[in-house]
Amino acid sequence: MQTVSKMGLSKLTKLSPVHPFIFEGLPVRGFLVQMHETWTEILSRRRLNPETGEYPKPVRDLLGEMTAAAVLLQSNIRFDGALILQIWGDGPVKVAMVEVQPDLRVRATAKVVGEISDNARLSQLINLHHQGRCSITYDPQNRQPGQQPYQGVVPLERDNGLSYERFSEILEQYMRRSEQLDTTIVLAADDVCCAGILIQRMPIKGRDNLGGEQLVAEQDAMDLNEDYNRISILTNSLTTKELLTLKSEEILHRLFWEERVTHLTPKEDSGAAATLAPYFGCTCSRARVGSMIQGLGLEEAQSILDERERIDVSCDFCGANYLFDAVDTAQLFNHQVLQPPAPDVLQ
């Protein structure tokens, strides 16, 4: 461990992109992440996709904030499985999704239909008619027979019916309703970086609240902890420019120079350090695409081949392209015979 005192932050070197820290003597913890290479890789793959082109700026910013948030959440709970953060609704952004594996392998995508102005707000992107939803799914790596992923879903609007215009507020609402934990989140993204900071009041009894019930005393303590409230106010003073451009130690110093902050460093021999470095990685494969085609059924696969020479599937996350001709597709269905494509589609 390295301690940050009132005299200022110690010089921290060789830090992983995700920085966990705690406030000494207080029931408050935090995580800070700034992603450059991972985020620009995601944007580059989208930009190079001839079918989609690059994201409009409001969509890019939303997906960047979601990417930073998903990494923060996975780093926080250290879940042994995939964490899937998803938002969907009735606007031009039909769905936006980020998936983070236990080793912080990240992939992200968004489906956009229609035109989007450069100054479109969150509600205009995805909650035009108040049908938008946000979900967080925890999908265990080694699911037991009959075991289902755990999922929490929240609306994209307040109790008074007004839509949220910041994605961070949606997540804070989720954490309060689904996890019963006071949480403050600040997120930011541009074309070279996506970043976020998460501050959370730790459970008074020190229990994991994922899907668990909370004691009445703990419920009564929510919003009443002066230490957490003070740190929350300081966190919310962080600007977008500061979060995206300043180094992590400078951010923590500017925000909490009067607090006793301890930066948590994984032990070198534990192997945990590698899990704290987000990186882009897609889980698509020819086998998984083949399984998807099998799910369509032989009749539907045949109808696609009647219209085209091959079944052509592109991954929305990484842009990889998978081609299945009549022979490939027949092999998926235990070598059942498919009809050859009509002569007018042959090249």
VENDASUL-V642199 format. One record per residue. N is the residue number from 1. RES is the residue in one small letter. SS is DSSP state (a for helix, b for strand, c for the rest). D_CENTER is the distance of its C-alpha to the mean C-alpha in whole Angstrom. Layout:
N:RES:SS:D_CENTER
N:RES:SS:D_CENTER
//
This chain:
1:m:c:28
2:q:b:28
3:t:b:29
4:v:b:29
5:s:b:32
6:k:c:34
7:m:c:35
8:g:b:32
9:l:c:29
10:s:c:31
11:k:c:30
12:l:c:27
13:t:c:27
14:k:c:25
15:l:c:22
16:s:c:18
17:p:c:15
18:v:b:14
19:h:b:17
20:p:b:17
21:f:b:21
22:i:b:23
23:f:b:25
24:e:c:29
25:g:c:31
26:l:c:28
27:p:c:25
28:v:b:23
29:r:b:20
30:g:b:17
31:f:b:15
32:l:b:14
33:v:b:12
34:q:b:13
35:m:b:12
36:h:c:15
37:e:a:16
38:t:a:13
39:w:a:12
40:t:a:15
41:e:a:15
42:i:a:13
43:l:a:15
44:s:a:18
45:r:a:17
46:r:a:17
47:r:a:20
48:l:c:22
49:n:c:21
50:p:c:25
51:e:c:24
52:t:c:21
53:g:c:21
54:e:c:19
55:y:c:17
56:p:c:19
57:k:a:18
58:p:a:17
59:v:a:14
60:r:a:13
61:d:a:13
62:l:a:11
63:l:a:8
64:g:a:9
65:e:a:8
66:m:a:5
67:t:a:4
68:a:a:6
69:a:a:5
70:a:a:3
71:v:a:6
72:l:a:8
73:l:a:8
74:q:a:9
75:s:a:11
76:n:a:13
77:i:a:13
78:r:c:14
79:f:c:13
80:d:c:16
81:g:b:13
82:a:b:10
83:l:b:7
84:i:b:6
85:l:b:5
86:q:b:7
87:i:b:10
88:w:b:13
89:g:c:17
90:d:c:20
91:g:c:20
92:p:c:20
93:v:b:16
94:k:b:16
95:v:b:13
96:a:b:9
97:m:b:7
98:v:b:4
99:e:b:6
100:v:b:6
101:q:c:10
102:p:c:12
103:d:c:14
104:l:c:10
105:r:b:11
106:v:b:8
107:r:b:8
108:a:b:7
109:t:b:10
110:a:b:12
111:k:b:15
112:v:b:18
113:v:c:21
114:g:c:24
115:e:c:24
116:i:c:22
117:s:c:24
118:d:c:23
119:n:c:23
120:a:c:21
121:r:c:20
122:l:a:16
123:s:a:19
124:q:a:21
125:l:a:18
126:i:a:17
127:n:c:19
128:l:c:22
129:h:c:24
130:h:c:22
131:q:c:21
132:g:c:17
133:r:b:15
134:c:b:11
135:s:b:10
136:i:b:9
137:t:b:10
138:y:b:12
139:d:b:14
140:p:b:16
141:q:c:17
142:n:c:21
143:r:c:21
144:q:c:25
145:p:c:27
146:g:c:26
147:q:c:23
148:q:c:20
149:p:c:16
150:y:b:16
151:q:b:14
152:g:b:14
153:v:b:14
154:v:b:15
155:p:b:17
156:l:c:16
157:e:b:20
158:r:c:22
159:d:c:25
160:n:c:27
161:g:c:25
162:l:c:24
163:s:b:21
164:y:c:18
165:e:c:18
166:r:c:15
167:f:a:11
168:s:a:12
169:e:a:15
170:i:a:13
171:l:a:11
172:e:a:14
173:q:a:16
174:y:a:14
175:m:a:14
176:r:a:18
177:r:a:19
178:s:a:17
179:e:a:17
180:q:c:20
181:l:c:19
182:d:c:19
183:t:b:16
184:t:b:16
185:i:b:13
186:v:b:14
187:l:b:12
188:a:b:13
189:a:b:13
190:d:c:16
191:d:c:17
192:v:c:17
193:c:c:15
194:c:b:11
195:a:b:12
196:g:b:11
197:i:b:13
198:l:b:13
199:i:b:17
200:q:b:18
201:r:b:21
202:m:c:22
203:p:c:23
204:i:c:27
205:k:c:28
206:g:c:25
207:r:c:24
208:d:c:21
209:n:c:20
210:l:c:18
211:g:c:20
212:g:c:23
213:e:c:25
214:q:c:26
215:l:c:30
216:v:a:31
217:a:a:32
218:e:a:28
219:q:a:27
220:d:a:30
221:a:a:29
222:m:c:26
223:d:c:26
224:l:c:29
225:n:c:28
226:e:a:30
227:d:a:28
228:y:a:25
229:n:a:26
230:r:a:27
231:i:a:24
232:s:a:22
233:i:a:24
234:l:a:24
235:t:a:21
236:n:a:20
237:s:c:23
238:l:c:21
239:t:c:21
240:t:a:19
241:k:a:21
242:e:a:21
243:l:a:18
244:l:a:17
245:t:a:21
246:l:c:22
247:k:c:22
248:s:a:20
249:e:a:24
250:e:a:25
251:i:a:22
252:l:a:23
253:h:a:27
254:r:a:27
255:l:a:25
256:f:a:26
257:w:c:30
258:e:c:31
259:e:c:29
260:r:c:30
261:v:b:26
262:t:b:26
263:h:b:23
264:l:c:23
265:t:c:23
266:p:c:23
267:k:c:26
268:e:c:27
269:d:c:28
270:s:c:26
271:g:c:23
272:a:a:20
273:a:a:20
274:a:a:19
275:t:a:16
276:l:a:15
277:a:c:15
278:p:c:11
279:y:b:13
280:f:b:12
281:g:c:13
282:c:c:14
283:t:c:15
284:c:c:17
285:s:c:21
286:r:a:24
287:a:a:25
288:r:a:22
289:v:a:23
290:g:a:26
291:s:a:25
292:m:a:24
293:i:a:27
294:q:a:29
295:g:a:27
296:l:a:28
297:g:c:32
298:l:a:35
299:e:a:36
300:e:a:33
301:a:a:33
302:q:a:36
303:s:a:36
304:i:a:33
305:l:a:36
306:d:a:39
307:e:a:37
308:r:c:36
309:e:c:37
310:r:c:33
311:i:b:30
312:d:b:28
313:v:b:24
314:s:b:21
315:c:c:18
316:d:c:15
317:f:c:13
318:c:c:16
319:g:c:19
320:a:c:21
321:n:b:24
322:y:b:26
323:l:b:29
324:f:b:31
325:d:c:35
326:a:a:37
327:v:a:38
328:d:a:34
329:t:a:34
330:a:a:37
331:q:a:36
332:l:a:33
333:f:c:35
334:n:c:38
335:h:c:40
336:q:c:41
337:v:c:42
338:l:c:41
339:q:c:43
340:p:c:43
341:p:c:41
342:a:c:44
343:p:a:46
344:d:a:45
345:v:a:41
346:l:c:43
347:q:c:42
//
